[in-house]
Amino acid sequence: MNRKLNRILALCVALVLALGCCSALAEETAENPVLVTIDGEEIRLDAIKNMLDQLINAGYATEGDYALAVEYAIQEKVLKGKITEWGLDQFTEEENEAFRNEAHSEWESAIDSYVSYFLTEDTDEARAKAREDGAAYFTSYGYSEESLAESLKQSAAYEKLEQKALEGKDVTVSQEDIRAEFEATAAQHQAAVEGNIGLYELYKTYYGMEFWYTPEGYRSIIHILMKVDDELMTAYTEAQAAYEESKNEENPDGDAEKKAAVEAAKAAVLASKQAEIDDIYARLEKGESFTDLIAQYGEDPSMKDAATLAEGYLVHADSVMYDSAFTSGAFSDKMQKPGDTSDPVVGSYGIHILYYQKDIPGGVIEMTDEISAEIQQSIYTEKVNTYYSEALDSWIGEHEIVRNQEAIDALTAAAQEQEAEEAAE
C-alpha cells in the first residue's frame, strides 16, 4: 500500500499502545500472574502480552522480551497519568472537529489506497464493492474513523506532555553546534573510507549512504558509447575471459596465444565502427563539442540525462563499480588533464570514447543548507529526547513500582527455550 495507508495503521497501533495495553484485565491465576504493580495497581501477564505483541508488530521488541514490555507498560501508565493530571487530554469542540475531519480524510485515503491496490475491474459496481471490502478489511482489525480520531487526540495529548517536559529547557541549536557536528561526522566518514575506494563506492552507490568527505583522486568522465554486433562482442568477451583464466602465479602474463586472440577480437570490434570513430575524432579536431557528439553517437541512456551529463561518472583509479576497461581508459596516458579525450576503449558494453570533464575536489565537502538543516534537526531532536527522558524518569520516580522479577525472568527463559527448540527442529 502507500504511505497514508501505513500511517493509518501506525496511528491505530499507537492508539492500542496508549489506551489498550496496560489495563488490569483478568483475575490473577498461576497462568496470569501479576508482573508489576504501580502504586498498588496490578498489571498482569495478559496485559503485558498484549503490550509485547504490539511492540513486536511495531518492530520495537522480539518474542519473549517481557522485561521491555513491562518497562513500556510502566511508562505508558505514568505518562497517561500525567496527561490526566494536567488535563492535557481535554480539547475544545473546534479541536475535536479538526481531529474528526483529519481522521475522515485519512480513512478515505486508506480506503482509496485499498481500492487502487485491489481493484481488478474499473466499473462503478466493482469500485463500490472494493470500497466496501476495504472498509470491512480495516474494521476487521479494529480500525475505524472513530479510533483514528481518538488516536489523533492521544498523539496531540502526548505532544502537549512533551512541551510540558521542555518548559524552561534550552533546546536552541547554534551555528557553532551545527558546524562542530558536521566536522565531527565528516572526520568519521573520512576515517571509515580513507584508502578504501571499494568500500566508499559500495556504501555510496549501492546503499545510498551520504558521505561528507570525498577521497582524493576522483575525476568526472563523460563518454560516447557505441554498441556493436552481438557476435563480435561475444567473441571478444569470451576471448577476454579465457585469457584472464590463463593467468596464474607461475604465468602472471597469461597464455600468449589467448592474449593474441583478445587483441584480434578487439580489433574486429573496433573495425566494425571505424567509420564512426574516425568521424568523431575528426570533428573533435575541428573543435566540435563532445556533448554534441554524444547526442549523435552515444548509446548510453544516462548520458541523455542533463544532470548526469553535467555531473559525469565519478571515476577513481581504484574504482570497482565500473568495467575495468572503462576505468583504465579514464586514467590512460592520453587522459592527463580536463579536456582530454581517450583512445577508443573496448569494454563489456561496446566501444567507449571518454572525455575528461573535470577533477572532483577531495576532502570534506561544503556544508549545504540542506545538510545544515538536517544536523539542526538531529541535534534538536537529541536535546528534546534527553529532556523528555529525564522528565519521564522523574515522573516514574514519583510512584511506587514493584516488579515481579522472578516471574518476568521465568517467562523470558521459557520463551528463549521455546525459540531454541523451534530453531533445532
N, C-alpha and C positions, 0 to 999 in steps of 0.2 A: 504494500500500500504506500501512501505518500506520507509526508511529514506531519500533516494535520491529523491523519488517522493515528499515527504514532503518538501524537501529542494527546489526543483524547484518551488513549489507553494509559499513557503515563499519568495524566491527571487523575484518572479514576483509580489507578494504583495508589497515587498519593492520598486520595480520599480514604481508601481502605487502611493505609498505614496510619493516617491521622485519626480516624474515627472508630475503626472496627477491630483493631488487633489487641488492644490492651485491657479490654473489659474482663471482669471476672465472670466466667461463663457458667461452668457446671460445678457441681459439688465435688469436693476433693475425694479422690479414691486413690488406691495404690497405682492405678493406671493414669491418674490425673493429679499428680502431686503439685503442691504449691512450690513454685520456683523462686519467687521473690515476693516480698511484701514491702509496700511503700506506705509509711505512716499507718501500718496495720492493715491496709487493704491488700488482699491477696491477688496475685496473678498466677494462674495455674498453667500447666503444661499445654492444655488445648489452646489457650490464648497465645502462648509463646510459639507453638507450632504454626498457628495462623500467621503470626508475625514473621517467622522464619520462611514460610512459603512465599510471602510477599517479597522479602529481601532476596530470596533466590531468584524469583521471577524478574526482579529489577536488576539482578547482576551484582548485588552487594554481598552475597553470602553463598556458602556452599552447604550441601547436605550435612546435617549434624552439628552445625555451628550454633549450638544453643546458647553459649555464653554471649555471643554477639547479639543474638535476638533478645536476650534478657536486657542487655545494655540499651538497645534501641527501645525496648518497652519502657524502661525507666525514663529515658529521655522524653519519649512521647508523652508519658503521663505527667512529667514535670512541666513540659512546655505547654501542654493543654491546660494544666492548672494555672500557669501564669497568664495565659491568654484569657481564661475566665476571670481570674482575679482582677486583671486590669481592664476588663471589658473590651478587649481587642476584637472580639467576635461579634460586636454589635455594629450594625451598618444602617445607614439611612435607607428609606424606601427608594430614593433615587439610585443609591449604590446597589441595592438589591436588584433593581430593574436592569441596571447595567450588567450585573452578573448573569441574569436570565437571558438577556439579549446575546451576550457573548457565548453562553452555553448553547443557545439555539443555533447561532452561526457555526460553532464548532461541530455540533451534532449534524447539521445539514451537510457540512463539508465532509464529515466522516461517511455519511450515507452516500454522498455523491462519489466519494472515492471507492466505496464498495461497489456501486453500480458500474463505475468506469472499469474496475478490475474484473468483474464477473459477467458483465453484460455480453451475451452471445448473439443477440438479435436486436437490432436498433429499431424497435417499434414502440409505440406508446404503451401497448399492453405489456411487452417484455420489460420495458423500463420501469413501469409501475410495479411489476412483480419483483424486480430486482431491488427496488426501494423497500418493499415490504420485507424481503428476505434480509436486507441489510439491517433494518430496524430490529427484526427478530434475532439476528445474529448477535448484535450488541446487547440487546435486552437479555439474551440467554446467559450472558456473562455478568449481568447485574448492572449494566451501564444504561443510563438514561439522561435526558436533558436535566432532570432534577438532580441526579447525582453529580453531574458535571458542574452544574451551578453551585452545588454545595462544595465541591472540590475547589472551585474558583474562590469561594468565600474563605475556605480554610487557607488557601495559599495567601490571600490578602491578609488574613489574621497573622500568619507567620511572618509576613513582610513587616507588619506593624511591630511584631515582637522583636524582629531584628533591629528595627530602628530604635526601640527602647534600649536594646543592648548596646547600641552605639552612642547613646546620649552622653555627651561630654568627652567622647573619644576623638582623637585626631586621626582621620583617615585620608588626609590630604597626601598627594604624591607629588614630590618636587621634580623639577627637571634634573637635578643632581641625582635623585634616586633612580630616575629612568636611565640616565647616562651610565651610572655605575652598574646597573643590572645588565644593560646592553653590552658593556665592555667585558663583564664577567662571563656572560653567556658566549660571546664571541671567542673569548680565550678558551672556553671549554670546547667549542666547536673546533678550534684550531688544534688543540691537543689531541682531539679524537681522530683527526684525519691527516695530520701532518705526516708527510712521507708515505701516505697510503691512498693513492688516487683511486684504486679499485673500490675501497670502502666508501670513499666520498661519493663516487658515482653511483654505487649501489644504493646508498641511502637517499641521495638527492633525486636520482632518476626513477628508481623502482618503488621507493617507499614515500616519495614526495616530501622528504624532510627539507625544511628551510634552513640553510646554513648562513650564518652571519660572518662567515670567513670563506674566502676563496683561495685555494692553493695557488702558488706561483706557477706560471708556465702555460696557462691556457691561452688559446687563440681562437678567434671566430673564423670559421670556414664556411663558405657557400660553394655550391658546386653545380655543374651540369652533369646529370646522369643520363646516359643513353643506354637503353636496354637493347640487347642483341638477341639473335636467334637462339631458341632454347637448346637446340642440339649443340651449338657451339659453346654455350655456357656450361652445359652438362659435361662436355668433353674437357673443358678447362677445369671445372671444379673437381671432377674425378681424377684428372691428372695431378692436380694440386694435392688432393688428399693422399694419393698413392705416394707422391714424393715425400710428404710430411711423415708418412708411416715408415718410410725407409730410413729416416734419421734415427740414430741411437748414439749411445755413449762412444762406441767404437768408431762410428762413422757419422759425426755430427753434421756433415755437409750433405748426407743422403746419397742415394744412388744417382750417378751421373746421367744415366740414360733416362731415368724418370724425371730428372731436372730438365733435361733437354726436351722431354715430352711436354712439360709445363710451358716452356718457352714457345714451343711450336703451337700449342693450343692458344696461348695468349696472343701470338702473332695473328692467328686466324681470327680471333675475336676483334682485334684492332683493325685488321684489314676489312672486316665487314662494315665498318663505319668510317673508313679512311676519308672518304669524300667529305663527310660532315665534320670530321676532326680538322681536316685541312681548312675548311671554310671558317670554322670557329677561330682558329689561330690567326688566319689572315685578317679577319675582321677585328680581332683584338689588337693586332699590329697596327691597324688603321685608327685605333682609338675608340672603337665601339664599346659601349657599356657591357660589362659581364652580365649584369642583371637582365639586359635586353636579350642576350643570347640564351640565358636560362629560360626566358619566356618562350623562345622559339624552339630550342632543342631539348630543354630539360624535361625529364620524366619522373622526377621526384615530387610527389604531390605536396610535400611540406614546403618546398621551395616556391610554391604558388601562393603561400600564405604570407602576407606582408609583414606580420610580426616576426615570424620565423626567419624570413629573409633578412630582416633588419638585424636580428639578434645573431643569426648564423648558428651553425653547430659549434658548440664549445668543445674543442679538442685539445687534449694534453698528449705529450709524447708517450705517457704511460696509460692512456685511456684504455679501458677494457670494454666499453659499450659499443664501439664501432667495429666494422670489418677491419681487420689488421691492415689490409691493403689501403684502406681509406686513411687510417691513422698514419701509416708510413708515408703516404703521398702528402699528407698535410704537413709533415716535417721533413720532406725531401730536400735535397740540396738546392732545388730551384725555389723553395719557399723560405726565403731569408728575411723578408720584411713585408709589411702590409702593402698590398697592391700586386704582389707576385702571383703568378699562375703556374700550376704544376704541369708536368708532362701528363699525357693520358695514363690513367691508372685503371687496371683491370681488377675488379673485385667480385664479390659474390653476386652483386645485383646488376652488374654490367660495367660500362666504361664511365669513369669519373674524370672530369677536368675540374680541378679545385682552385679556388680563389682565396687568398689570404686576406681576409677583410679587415681585421684589427686585432690588437692584443687585448686580452682581458686583464685588467689590473688585479694583482693578487693582494692578499691581506684582508683586513677587516673591511667589510662593505660599509657603505654610507648608511647611517640610520635614517630610514624614511619616516614620513609622518605615520604611515600605516604601522610600522614596527614600533614607533613611539607609543601609539595608541594601544597596541597590543600589550606592551610592557606596563603601561599605566594601568590598564585594566587588571592585569595579573597581580601587580603589587597591591592595588586597591582591594581586590578580592582576598588576597592573603591576609591583609590587615583586618578586613571585616570578619573573616573566618576565625582569626585569632581572638578578636574581642568577643565574638559570639560564643566561641568555645569557652573562654574564660567566664563569661556570664552564665553559661549553662552549668559549668562546674560549680559556680557559686550558688545557683538556684537548686541544684541537686543536693548541695550541702545543707540546705535548709530542711531537708526531710530525713526521716529515719528509714533507712533502707536495709533490709536483711535479705541476703541472697542464700538460697539453699544450695550451697556449692556442691555438696555431696550428690544431690540429685542431678544437678547440671553436669557434673563430671561423669556420672554413670550414664546419662543419656548420650553424651558425646562419645564415650568409649563404645557404647553399643552401636552407635551409628558408624563409627570407624571400623568396628569389627564386621558389620554387615557389608560395608563397602569393600573391605578386603576379601570377604567370601565371594562377593559378586565378581570381583576382578579376577579371582582364581578360577572361576567356572569357565 
